[in-house]
Amino acid sequence: MRERRIQLTVLLILTLCCAAVAAPNQADKILIVKSARSMTLFSGGKVLKTYKVALGSAPVGPKRVEGDHKTPEGNYVIDAKNPHSQFHLSLHISYPSAADLEEPAV
């Protein structure tokens, strides 16, 4: 019985170690649903995980000017991570794009 318990313990430790070493799936697309305040990560069209996210105080609707507390809408790339953020891996997007700069403010 003791030998069986040791074998199971070793098997569990090996399983946990292998799982920790395995490379996680990397997201290739991020979808933000502003009304639900959610962010979903995709890899190859499959959902990896959905998170709740903090947005501006009035995120719904297109961003028009700096300080309007809106969250930008469009296709952007993650161009920086903030290693000094008090929040886990805050991300910066490539906003404003050239198209955003061409649109007149309302």
C-alpha positions as CSV (number, residue, x, y, z in Angstrom):
1,M,0.0,0.0,0.0
2,R,2.8,2.4,0.9
3,E,4.6,1.6,-2.4
4,R,1.4,2.4,-4.3
5,R,1.0,5.7,-2.5
6,I,4.6,6.7,-3.4
7,Q,4.1,5.7,-7.0
8,L,0.9,7.9,-7.2
9,T,2.7,10.8,-5.5
10,V,5.6,10.6,-8.0
11,L,3.2,10.3,-10.9
12,L,1.3,13.4,-9.7
13,I,4.5,15.4,-9.3
14,L,5.7,14.4,-12.8
15,T,2.3,15.3,-14.3
16,L,2.4,18.8,-12.6
17,C,6.0,19.4,-13.7
18,C,5.2,18.5,-17.3
19,A,2.1,20.7,-17.3
20,A,4.1,23.6,-16.0
21,V,6.8,23.2,-18.7
22,A,4.4,22.7,-21.6
23,A,4.2,25.9,-23.8
24,P,0.9,27.6,-23.3
25,N,-1.2,28.5,-26.4
26,Q,-0.4,32.0,-27.5
27,A,-3.3,34.3,-28.5
28,D,-3.3,35.6,-32.0
29,K,-6.5,37.6,-31.7
30,I,-8.1,39.6,-28.8
31,L,-11.8,40.5,-28.9
32,I,-13.1,43.2,-26.5
33,V,-16.8,43.4,-26.0
34,K,-17.2,46.8,-24.4
35,S,-20.8,46.4,-23.3
36,A,-19.9,43.2,-21.4
37,R,-16.5,44.6,-20.3
38,S,-14.9,41.3,-21.4
39,M,-11.8,40.3,-23.3
40,T,-11.6,37.0,-25.1
41,L,-8.3,35.6,-26.3
42,F,-8.3,33.4,-29.4
43,S,-5.7,31.1,-31.0
44,G,-6.4,29.6,-34.4
45,G,-10.1,30.6,-34.1
46,K,-10.5,28.8,-30.8
47,V,-11.3,30.6,-27.5
48,L,-8.4,30.3,-25.1
49,K,-9.9,32.3,-22.2
50,T,-12.3,35.1,-21.4
51,Y,-11.5,37.8,-18.8
52,K,-13.4,40.7,-17.2
53,V,-11.6,44.0,-18.1
54,A,-11.6,47.5,-16.8
55,L,-12.5,50.1,-19.4
56,G,-13.1,53.9,-19.4
57,S,-16.0,55.2,-17.3
58,A,-18.1,55.5,-20.4
59,P,-16.7,52.9,-22.8
60,V,-19.6,52.2,-25.1
61,G,-19.5,54.2,-28.4
62,P,-16.6,55.2,-30.6
63,K,-13.7,57.1,-29.1
64,R,-13.6,60.6,-30.6
65,V,-11.2,62.7,-28.6
66,E,-8.6,62.2,-25.9
67,G,-10.2,62.4,-22.5
68,D,-13.7,61.3,-23.5
69,H,-13.4,58.1,-21.4
70,K,-14.3,55.9,-24.4
71,T,-12.5,52.8,-25.5
72,P,-11.2,52.8,-29.1
73,E,-13.0,50.6,-31.6
74,G,-11.2,48.9,-34.5
75,N,-8.3,46.6,-35.4
76,Y,-5.2,47.3,-33.5
77,V,-2.0,45.5,-32.5
78,I,-0.6,45.1,-29.0
79,D,2.5,47.3,-29.2
80,A,3.7,47.3,-25.6
81,K,3.3,45.7,-22.2
82,N,3.7,47.8,-19.0
83,P,6.0,45.8,-16.7
84,H,5.6,48.5,-14.0
85,S,1.8,48.4,-13.9
86,Q,0.0,47.6,-10.7
87,F,-2.3,45.5,-12.8
88,H,-1.2,42.2,-14.3
89,L,0.2,42.7,-17.7
90,S,-1.6,45.9,-18.8
91,L,-1.3,46.2,-22.5
92,H,-1.0,49.2,-24.9
93,I,-2.6,49.1,-28.3
94,S,-1.5,50.9,-31.5
95,Y,-4.1,53.6,-31.1
96,P,-4.6,56.0,-32.8
97,S,-4.1,54.5,-36.2
98,A,-3.7,56.6,-39.4
99,A,-7.4,56.0,-40.1
100,D,-8.3,57.3,-36.6
101,L,-6.3,60.4,-37.1
102,E,-8.1,61.1,-40.4
103,E,-11.6,60.9,-38.9
104,P,-12.9,64.3,-37.7
105,A,-13.8,64.7,-34.1
106,V,-17.6,65.1,-33.4
